[in-house]
């Protein structure tokens, strides 16, 4: 799946936040509880803080929070995580009450969708409590991305009852031997497809499937994977291979452009642009020309390398150990965990921190430029 585990063995910059200096222009409630720290985000302008919304310096408004609840994963996908990656100590990870609190504050600042990520979120022993706590504290849409290896009808029913609304599942190959080599797991494509059926049966929709294509490895499967959209009546999305592996061995020669994948699928099924994607959407979607216009079967292309969608990005990420990352490819992150665990920290202080961190969001990732710098963390340590 496109979530990679990073661990304590990686060279991650540690932005300790012992005591944060009161910020000029910050509300009194903020200043009263803000710890003093030299590694905090610089203050956003007063008018941005006063608006109580997470807005970056390029005018983009944050409405989506990718909330990683664990860095652990039972897969070791080749584009993601080396077999020897070690996970973070549990005490470094945010607790369930801390996760719920951040979700509540983020919702008060305009977040409308929270996606639970990892690692593999179904490995979290308190996943139901996290979902239920977020639902009780907010009215946001709650979604989850998973590799589907641990799904059961009972668990899905429990999570839905707690407040989970929809699921995204990763599947990078339909060939059992290739799937095993890619994921380095004992899970099979059949197991994943069983999970797809269970999610649909339990009404966790609209369901989306994700696949990362790597040239010479699984790119020949694009047309077969596209058939899953027609089989299940869902959106099958193809994600360009990105430099987010723990081994830092990303090879651009193995990258497959979304346009190339679209042509490969188009050779079997004529595709027509849907034209109704939101500006902030990560995917550009197409429908099958031979199906009704309102058919739920769609193909999506997520092309961060060939067609960056940074200009309308509405996302913010929080890692499992409490670091705010304004961009997936940020080389700087901000330590919210220290603030959360500070003495008598108010929700206003947390809100101010999130507003300030958002203001630092970069204009774009620049993957295709000579100046691009790969993040120190891999995908699962960041959160998908």
C-alpha positions in Angstrom: 0.0 0.0 0.0 1.2 3.6 -0.4 2.0 3.9 3.2 5.5 3.2 4.3 6.8 2.5 7.7 9.7 4.6 9.0 11.4 3.8 12.2 13.9 4.9 14.7 16.7 3.8 12.4 16.0 6.6 10.0 17.6 10.0 10.0 14.6 12.0 11.1 15.2 15.5 12.3 14.0 15.8 15.9 12.3 19.1 16.5 12.1 19.1 20.3 9.6 21.6 21.7 10.5 22.1 25.4 9.2 25.6 25.9 7.6 27.8 23.3 8.0 31.5 23.6 4.7 33.5 23.6 4.1 34.7 20.1 3.7 38.4 19.4 0.1 39.1 18.6 -1.1 35.7 19.9 -4.4 35.7 21.8 -4.0 35.9 25.6 -5.3 32.3 26.0 -2.6 31.2 23.6 0.2 33.0 25.3 -0.9 31.7 28.7 -0.3 28.1 27.8 2.2 28.2 24.9 5.5 26.6 26.0 8.7 28.4 25.2 10.6 26.9 22.2 13.1 27.8 19.5 11.8 25.1 17.2 8.2 26.1 16.9 6.6 27.4 13.6 6.9 31.1 13.1 3.7 33.0 13.9 1.2 33.5 11.1 -0.1 37.0 10.6 -2.5 38.3 13.1 -5.4 38.4 10.7 -4.9 34.8 9.8 -4.9 33.7 13.4 -8.0 35.9 14.1 -9.8 34.1 11.2 -9.5 30.7 13.1 -8.8 28.9 9.9 -5.7 27.0 8.7 -4.6 29.0 5.7 -1.1 28.9 4.2 0.9 31.9 2.8 -0.2 31.0 -0.7 -3.9 31.4 0.1 -4.8 27.6 0.3 -7.3 26.6 3.0 -6.8 23.3 4.9 -10.0 21.1 4.9 -8.4 17.7 5.0 -6.3 16.1 7.7 -4.3 13.0 7.1 -4.0 11.6 10.6 -1.5 8.8 11.0 -2.3 6.7 14.1 0.6 4.2 13.9 3.9 3.8 12.0 3.5 0.0 12.2 2.7 -2.1 9.1 2.5 -5.8 8.3 3.6 -5.2 4.7 7.1 -4.2 3.5 6.2 -2.9 0.1 9.3 -2.6 -2.2 8.5 1.1 -3.0 8.0 1.9 0.6 9.9 0.1 3.3 13.0 -2.0 3.6 12.6 -5.3 5.5 14.9 -4.1 8.3 13.0 -0.9 9.2 12.4 -0.6 12.9 9.2 1.0 14.3 9.1 3.8 16.8 8.8 3.1 20.5 5.1 3.2 21.6 5.7 6.0 24.1 6.7 8.2 21.2 3.3 7.8 19.5 0.3 9.9 20.2 -2.2 8.4 22.6 -5.8 7.8 21.7 -7.0 10.9 23.8 -4.3 13.0 22.1 -5.4 11.9 18.6 -9.0 12.7 19.4 -8.1 16.1 20.9 -6.2 17.1 17.8 -9.0 16.0 15.6 -11.5 18.1 17.6 -9.3 21.2 17.4 -8.6 20.7 13.7 -12.4 20.4 13.1 -12.9 23.7 14.9 -10.5 25.3 12.4 -12.4 24.1 9.4 -11.2 20.6 8.7 -14.1 18.7 7.1 -12.5 15.3 6.4 -10.1 13.2 8.5 -8.4 10.2 6.9 -6.9 7.7 9.3 -3.6 6.4 8.0 -0.4 4.6 9.0 1.5 2.4 8.7 -1.5 0.1 8.7 -4.2 1.7 10.9 -6.0 -1.6 11.5 -3.0 -2.7 13.6 -3.8 0.0 16.2 -5.3 -1.8 19.3 -7.7 1.1 20.0 -8.9 1.8 16.4 -12.6 1.6 17.4 -12.0 4.0 20.3 -10.2 6.4 18.0 -13.0 6.4 15.4 -15.7 6.7 18.1 -13.9 9.5 19.9 -13.5 11.5 16.7 -17.1 10.9 15.8 -18.3 12.0 19.3 -16.1 15.2 19.1 -16.7 16.3 15.5 -19.0 16.1 12.5 -16.2 15.5 10.0 -16.2 12.7 7.4 -14.1 9.9 8.8 -12.3 7.7 6.3 -9.5 5.1 6.5 -6.8 3.8 4.1 -5.8 0.1 4.6 -4.0 -2.8 2.9 -7.2 -4.9 3.8 -5.1 -7.8 5.2 -6.9 -7.7 8.5 -10.4 -6.9 7.6 -13.4 -8.9 8.8 -17.1 -8.3 8.6 -17.3 -8.0 12.4 -14.5 -5.5 12.6 -15.9 -3.4 9.7 -19.4 -3.4 11.3 -17.9 -2.3 14.6 -15.9 0.5 12.9 -18.9 1.7 10.9 -21.1 1.7 14.0 -18.4 3.8 15.8 -18.4 6.4 12.9 -16.2 5.2 10.0 -17.8 6.2 6.8 -15.6 5.0 3.9 -12.5 3.1 3.1 -9.7 3.2 0.6 -7.8 0.0 -0.1 -4.4 -0.5 -1.7 -3.8 -3.3 -4.2 -0.7 -3.2 -6.4 -1.0 -6.5 -8.2 -3.5 -9.3 -9.0 -0.8 -11.9 -9.5 -0.1 -13.9 -6.2 3.6 -14.4 -6.7 4.2 -10.8 -7.7 2.0 -9.5 -4.9 4.1 -11.5 -2.4 7.3 -10.1 -3.8 6.0 -6.6 -3.8 4.4 -6.5 -0.3 6.8 -9.0 1.3 3.8 -10.4 3.1 1.7 -13.6 3.3 -1.4 -11.7 2.2 -2.8 -12.5 -1.2 -4.7 -10.5 -3.8 -7.7 -12.7 -3.1 -7.5 -11.6 0.6 -7.6 -8.0 -0.5 -10.5 -8.5 -2.9 -12.4 -10.3 -0.1 -11.9 -7.1 1.9 -13.2 -5.0 -1.0 -16.4 -7.1 -1.1 -16.9 -6.9 2.7 -16.5 -3.1 2.7 -19.1 -2.8 0.0 -21.4 -5.2 1.8 -21.1 -3.1 5.0 -21.8 0.2 3.1 -18.3 1.8 3.7 -18.6 3.7 0.4 -17.7 5.3 -1.9 -14.9 2.7 -1.9 -11.6 3.5 -3.7 -8.7 1.3 -4.7 -5.1 2.5 -5.0 -2.3 1.0 -7.1 1.3 2.2 -7.4 2.8 1.2 -10.7 6.5 0.5 -11.1 8.0 0.1 -14.6 9.2 -3.5 -15.2 7.5 -4.7 -12.1 3.7 -4.3 -12.2 3.0 -1.7 -14.9 1.8 -4.3 -17.3 -1.2 -5.0 -14.9 -2.9 -1.5 -15.4 -5.6 -2.8 -17.7 -6.4 -5.8 -15.4 -6.5 -3.6 -12.3 -8.7 -1.2 -14.2 -11.2 -4.0 -14.6 -11.7 -4.0 -10.8 -13.6 -0.7 -11.3 -16.1 -2.4 -13.6 -16.3 -5.5 -11.5 -17.1 -3.8 -8.2 -18.5 -0.5 -9.4 -15.9 1.6 -7.6 -13.0 4.0 -8.4 -9.7 2.4 -9.3 -6.9 4.9 -8.9 -3.3 4.7 -10.2 -0.6 6.6 -8.3 2.7 7.6 -9.8 5.7 6.1 -8.2 7.2 8.7 -5.8 10.5 9.1 -3.9 9.3 8.2 -0.5 11.0 4.9 0.2 12.9 4.2 3.4 16.0 3.0 1.5 16.1 6.2 -0.5 16.6 4.2 -3.7 13.9 5.7 -5.8 14.8 5.2 -9.5 13.1 7.7 -11.9 13.6 5.2 -14.7 11.0 3.0 -13.0 8.5 5.8 -12.9 5.4 5.4 -15.1 3.6 8.6 -16.1 -0.2 8.7 -15.6 -0.6 9.5 -19.3 1.1 6.3 -20.2 -1.1 4.3 -17.8 -4.2 6.0 -19.3 -3.2 5.0 -22.8 -2.6 1.4 -21.7 -6.1 1.2 -20.2 -7.6 3.1 -23.1 -6.4 0.5 -25.5 -8.9 -1.9 -23.9 -11.6 0.5 -22.8 -12.3 4.0 -24.1 -12.1 6.5 -21.2 -13.8 9.9 -21.0 -12.8 12.6 -18.6 -15.5 13.1 -15.9 -14.8 16.8 -15.6 -16.3 17.0 -12.1 -13.2 16.7 -10.0 -12.8 19.3 -7.2 -9.8 21.6 -7.7 -8.2 20.2 -4.5 -8.7 16.6 -5.5 -5.6 14.4 -5.8 -7.0 12.4 -8.7 -8.3 13.3 -12.1 -11.1 10.9 -12.9 -12.4 9.2 -16.0 -15.5 7.1 -16.8 -15.9 4.2 -19.2 -17.4 5.4 -22.4 -19.5 2.3 -22.8 -21.2 2.6 -19.4 -23.9 5.1 -18.3 -22.6 8.6 -17.5 -23.7 8.1 -13.8 -22.0 4.7 -13.4 -20.0 4.4 -10.3 -17.1 2.6 -12.0 -14.3 5.2 -12.6 -10.6 5.3 -13.1 -8.5 7.9 -11.3 -5.0 9.1 -12.0 -2.9 10.6 -9.2 0.1 12.2 -10.9 2.2 14.2 -8.4 5.3 13.8 -10.6 4.0 14.6 -14.1 1.1 16.8 -13.1 1.5 18.3 -9.6 -1.7 19.4 -8.0 0.0 21.5 -5.3 -1.7 24.7 -6.3 -5.1 23.8 -4.8 -3.8 21.5 -2.1 -6.2 21.4 1.0 -4.2 18.8 3.1 -2.3 18.8 6.3 -0.6 15.8 7.8 0.0 14.7 11.4 2.4 11.8 11.9 1.9 9.1 14.5 4.5 10.7 16.8 2.8 14.0 16.7 4.7 16.0 14.0 2.8 18.4 11.8 3.9 18.1 8.2 2.4 20.9 6.0 3.3 18.9 2.8 3.9 15.3 2.1 7.3 16.3 0.9 8.1 18.8 3.7 11.7 18.8 4.8 10.6 20.5 8.0 8.1 19.3 10.5 6.7 20.8 13.7 6.5 18.9 17.0 2.9 19.2 18.3 3.4 16.3 20.7 5.5 18.3 23.0 2.8 21.0 23.2 0.1 18.4 23.7 2.0 16.9 26.7 2.9 20.3 28.1 1.4 21.4 31.4 -2.1 22.9 31.1 -1.9 23.3 27.4 -5.2 24.9 26.1 -7.0 24.0 22.9 -6.4 27.6 21.9 -2.6 27.0 22.1 -3.0 23.8 19.9 -5.1 25.7 17.4 -2.6 28.5 17.2 0.2 26.0 16.6 -1.8 24.3 13.8 -2.5 27.7 12.2 1.2 28.7 12.4 2.4 25.4 11.0 0.0 25.6 8.1 1.2 29.1 7.3 4.6 27.5 6.5 3.3 25.2 3.9 5.5 25.3 0.8 4.2 26.3 -2.6 5.0 22.8 -4.1 7.2 19.8 -3.8 9.4 20.2 -6.9 10.0 16.5 -7.5 10.9 17.2 -11.1 13.4 20.0 -10.3 17.1 19.6 -9.6 16.6 21.3 -6.2 14.2 18.5 -5.0 15.2 17.1 -1.6 13.6 13.8 -0.6 12.1 13.9 2.9 14.1 12.1 5.7 11.0 10.1 6.6 9.4 7.4 4.4 5.7 7.2 3.6 4.5 5.1 6.5 6.3 7.3 9.1 4.6 10.3 7.5 1.1 8.8 6.9 -0.5 8.3 3.5 
